[in-house]
Structures are given as C-alpha cells and as structure tokens.
Amino acid sequence: MFSSIVATLVMVLVLMSNAADALRCSNREFRGLTRSALRASQLGQTNDAKGLTSVPSGQPILFSFEVVSPMDGIDWGEVEGVFDATPGYRLYTTVGTFPLGIDIEEKDDGDSVQITAVDEDGGGAACGLLPGDVLRAFTSVVVPPRANLVKEKVGALYTCDWRNPRLFDQTLDALGSNSPSNGGPGKSIIVIERKKL
C-alpha cells in the first residue's frame, strides 16, 4: 500500500514536473556504465547537512525521505529522480535545514527558479547554497488528493518544470511545506544546478 501511495503521489506531482526527467528507468546505459541510482549516503544525504555533492548529469538520484525525517504520521520511502544539467551548469545535491534563509526569484521568463540571496546564518548557507543556484528539485510534504482516501501527509519529490505556468508559486508552496512552522520535517533534500566556473 505504501508503494502505491508514493507512486500515486509522484504521478500527481508529475503534472507539475518534467515526467521524462523524474521517472526515467534506472537500468539504461549511461556512458558505457550500467546506470544505478546513487544512494543517499553516496550523495552526502545524511541527517546532518554536509554541503554539496556533485552529481553527473543523467545519473539517477535515489531520494531517501527517511533521511529528511522519520516524522510520525508521514509516510516516507524512496523515490528515484534523473536530471540532466543545463549546458554550462553542473548538478549538485544537498540536505538543507529550515529555515533556509534564502530568497528566490523567477528567472528566464518564468522558466526557472533561482536563489538570489542566502542568509549566512540560515540552513541554506550551511548546506552550500549560493546566490545564482537554480532549484531543480527537492523533497516536500503533501497531503494526497482525497480520491486516494489518504489523509496523512506523505513525502514527495517536487521537480521544478519550466512548462509549469505556476512554477514560482508552486515551488514556493512546496519548499515552504518543509518548514516546521507549516508542519514539515525541517529538512529537505535539494537538487540545484550551478554555473560551471
């Protein structure tokens, strides 16, 4: 039942995300190597924010929601996501603690959400976020649609999809769902892309 709840939730979020990136099969070949998902421990996804971990473009990332929080009443599990870096950018993952202390803005005519300021005392600075970083995906907390007959909050992967006409508003809502003041776990696994130097 848990896997069907997570699968249903991911399908709901796909309407807001890039389905091709979020649900790509993990057994495809990548640069001559079998693609297997990078586990949380390989990506610095631990209970303590330890800064950024570089992720090769196209490498599946296994988001372990238990890393974020074993909250009572919230179903957690694992979801795999695959992201291709924009040319000239590099992908990173990290675990951010709330409050992040970041400002975000729409960029590229609403096609992306970029971090514009980072408070040096916030969780964003502690996990390595910088102004100019582009949000690609992050874990969030949602209540599934009533059709699922599930009323408890569940962990979900929110992917920032340039095709979403409400990208900024939904990104703000999904990011805010992690805040303890909103009933969230106080942590989020975050995928960003940063311009190569």
C-alpha positions in Angstrom: 0.0 0.0 0.0 2.8 2.4 0.9 4.4 2.0 -2.5 1.1 2.6 -4.3 0.6 5.8 -2.2 4.1 7.1 -3.1 3.6 6.1 -6.8 0.2 7.9 -6.9 1.7 11.0 -5.2 4.6 11.1 -7.7 2.1 10.9 -10.5 0.2 13.9 -9.1 3.5 15.9 -8.8 4.4 14.9 -12.4 1.7 17.3 -13.5 4.0 20.0 -12.0 7.2 18.4 -13.1 9.1 17.0 -16.0 7.9 13.4 -16.2 10.7 12.4 -18.5 13.3 13.6 -16.0 11.6 12.5 -12.9 10.7 8.9 -13.8 13.4 7.7 -16.2 14.3 4.0 -15.9 17.4 3.3 -13.8 18.7 0.3 -15.9 19.6 2.4 -19.0 23.2 2.6 -20.2 25.0 5.8 -19.3 28.4 6.4 -20.8 29.1 2.7 -21.1 28.2 2.0 -17.5 25.0 0.5 -16.1 23.1 3.3 -14.5 22.2 2.5 -11.0 20.8 5.0 -8.6 23.2 6.9 -6.3 22.1 6.2 -2.8 21.6 8.9 -0.2 24.9 8.0 1.6 26.8 8.5 -1.7 25.3 11.9 -2.2 26.0 13.4 1.3 22.3 12.9 2.1 22.7 12.4 5.8 20.9 13.7 8.8 23.5 16.5 9.1 23.9 19.0 6.3 27.4 18.4 4.9 27.5 20.6 1.9 27.1 19.9 -1.8 27.8 16.7 -3.6 28.3 16.8 -7.3 26.0 14.5 -9.4 26.8 13.6 -13.0 24.2 14.8 -15.5 21.7 11.9 -16.2 22.8 9.9 -13.1 19.7 8.7 -11.2 19.4 10.0 -7.7 17.6 8.0 -5.0 15.8 10.4 -2.7 15.5 8.7 0.7 12.8 10.5 2.6 13.8 8.9 5.9 17.0 11.0 5.7 14.8 14.1 5.9 12.8 13.0 8.9 11.0 10.0 10.4 8.0 12.1 11.3 5.0 10.5 12.9 2.1 10.3 10.6 4.1 11.0 7.4 4.8 8.1 5.1 8.4 8.1 3.9 10.1 5.9 1.4 12.4 6.3 -1.6 11.8 7.9 -5.0 14.3 8.0 -7.9 14.8 11.1 -10.0 17.0 11.7 -13.0 18.1 15.2 -14.0 20.1 16.5 -17.0 22.2 19.6 -16.3 21.5 22.6 -18.5 24.6 23.2 -20.8 27.2 25.1 -18.9 25.8 24.0 -15.5 26.7 21.3 -13.0 24.2 19.4 -10.8 24.6 19.1 -7.0 22.5 17.6 -4.2 22.5 18.5 -0.5 20.3 18.4 2.6 19.0 21.8 3.8 17.8 22.6 7.3 14.9 25.1 7.7 14.7 27.9 7.9 16.9 28.0 4.8 17.3 31.8 4.8 17.2 32.1 1.0 15.4 34.4 -1.4 14.2 33.0 -4.7 13.0 34.6 -7.9 11.6 33.6 -11.3 14.2 33.7 -14.0 14.2 33.2 -17.7 10.7 34.5 -18.2 9.4 32.1 -15.5 11.2 29.0 -16.9 13.3 28.5 -13.7 13.6 29.5 -10.1 16.9 30.9 -8.9 18.3 31.6 -5.5 19.1 35.3 -5.3 20.2 35.7 -1.7 21.5 33.4 1.0 21.5 34.5 4.7 24.8 33.4 6.2 23.1 32.2 9.4 20.5 30.1 7.6 20.3 26.4 6.7 20.9 27.3 3.0 24.3 28.7 3.7 25.2 25.7 5.9 24.4 23.2 3.2 26.3 25.1 0.5 23.6 27.1 -1.4 24.8 30.3 -3.2 23.1 33.1 -5.0 22.8 32.2 -8.7 22.0 28.5 -7.9 18.9 27.2 -9.8 16.5 24.9 -8.0 15.9 21.7 -9.9 14.1 19.5 -7.3 13.6 19.0 -3.6 11.7 16.8 -1.2 8.4 18.2 0.1 5.4 17.3 2.2 1.9 17.0 0.8 -1.5 15.6 1.6 -2.6 13.4 -1.3 -5.8 14.1 -3.2 -8.9 12.9 -1.4 -9.5 10.3 -4.1 -6.8 8.2 -2.5 -8.6 8.1 0.8 -5.3 9.1 2.5 -5.5 12.0 4.9 -1.9 11.8 6.3 0.9 13.8 4.9 3.4 12.0 2.7 6.9 12.8 1.4 7.1 13.8 -2.2 9.6 14.8 -4.8 8.9 18.3 -6.3 10.6 18.9 -9.6 10.9 22.4 -11.0 9.5 22.1 -14.5 9.8 25.0 -16.9 6.5 24.0 -18.5 4.5 24.7 -15.4 2.7 28.0 -15.7 2.6 28.4 -11.9 6.2 27.3 -11.4 7.2 30.0 -8.9 4.1 29.9 -6.8 4.1 26.1 -6.6 7.8 26.0 -5.9 7.4 28.5 -3.0 4.5 26.4 -1.6 6.3 23.1 -1.9 9.5 24.4 -0.4 7.5 26.0 2.4 5.9 22.7 3.2 9.2 21.5 4.7 9.2 24.3 7.4 8.4 23.1 10.9 6.0 26.1 11.2 4.0 24.5 8.4 4.1 21.0 10.0 7.0 19.9 7.9 10.1 18.0 8.9 12.5 20.9 9.0 14.8 19.4 6.3 14.8 18.8 2.6 16.9 17.0 0.1 17.6 19.7 -2.6 19.0 19.4 -6.2 20.4 22.5 -7.7 22.4 23.4 -10.7 25.3 25.9 -10.6 27.2 27.6 -13.5 30.5 25.9 -14.2 33.5 28.1 -13.5 
